[in-house]
Amino acid sequence: MKRLSFKSQCYISLAIVACGFVSAQIFKMGILHNIMWIIIGLLFFVNPVWPKSADWRSHDELTKGIRIGSVLVIIVFGFLIRYGV
């Protein structure tokens, strides 16, 4: 299966953010914001991609950095921050 590029994965993340914010406002449930951030974190954890401008670095370090960042997104925005609608 072909991997997503950084640009397309960012567009998918923006679409998830838009759908999450709209659905949270429609259903008046702040937990949908948290679920949205967990999905985005999992998306980057499963498929760690980086911009072409950072491609000169070691790919192992970049993969590790992206995965650490995605776990931080899941923990901080997914579990610690509570959104009110």
Backbone hydrogen bonds, N-H to C=O, Kabsch-Sander energy under -0.5 kcal/mol:
donor,donor_aa,acceptor,acceptor_aa,energy
9,Q,5,S,-2.2
10,C,6,F,-2.1
11,Y,7,K,-2.0
12,I,8,S,-2.2
13,S,9,Q,-2.1
14,L,10,C,-2.3
15,A,11,Y,-2.0
16,I,12,I,-2.2
17,V,13,S,-2.4
18,A,14,L,-2.5
19,C,15,A,-2.6
20,G,16,I,-2.5
21,F,17,V,-2.6
22,V,18,A,-2.3
23,S,19,C,-2.5
24,A,20,G,-2.1
25,Q,21,F,-1.8
26,I,22,V,-2.3
27,F,23,S,-2.6
28,K,24,A,-0.9
29,M,24,A,-1.1
32,L,29,M,-1.2
33,H,30,G,-1.2
34,N,30,G,-0.9
35,I,31,I,-2.3
36,M,32,L,-2.0
37,W,33,H,-1.9
38,I,34,N,-2.0
39,I,35,I,-2.2
40,I,36,M,-2.1
41,G,37,W,-2.3
42,L,38,I,-2.4
43,L,39,I,-2.1
44,F,40,I,-1.9
45,F,41,G,-1.7
46,V,42,L,-2.6
47,N,43,L,-1.9
49,V,47,N,-0.7
54,A,51,P,-1.5
55,D,52,K,-1.3
57,R,54,A,-1.3
62,L,58,S,-2.2
63,T,59,H,-2.4
64,K,60,D,-2.2
65,G,61,E,-2.5
66,I,62,L,-2.6
67,R,63,T,-2.2
68,I,64,K,-2.2
69,G,65,G,-2.4
70,S,66,I,-2.2
71,V,67,R,-2.0
72,L,68,I,-2.1
73,V,69,G,-2.1
74,I,70,S,-2.2
75,I,71,V,-2.6
76,V,72,L,-2.9
77,F,73,V,-1.3
78,G,73,V,-1.2
79,F,74,I,-0.8
79,F,75,I,-1.0
80,L,75,I,-1.6
80,L,76,V,-0.6
81,I,76,V,-2.0
83,Y,81,I,-0.5
